[in-house]
């Protein structure tokens, strides 16, 4: 797994990069304390894991500014 530090509105988030994933997922605590943007709970998506299991993700947060490094 690739681990990097990213910034959202000046606050650091430790991220794990999955190059094969089609989704960006964040836990509820990070959403509430760092990202702090509206969530559309009417949106949901099903996802499959590498072991063949399936789960349902509830909620969509859009337009989250993330920075990784800089020049």
C-alpha positions, 0 to 999 in steps of 0.5 A: 500500500502507498501511504502519503500525507495530503492536505485538506484546507490546511489540515493533514490527512494520512491517506492510503492510495489504492491504485486499483480503486475507483472510489475515494473513501474517507471515514466518518471522523475525518469527514466531520473533523477535517473535510467538513463539507455537506454530505448527500445521504440520498446517494449510495453506491455498492462496492466489492472488496478484493475477497469478493464481498460486497458493501454499501456506502451511504453518502456522497461528499463532492468538491473536496480540495486535496493537495499532495506535495507542491512545487 
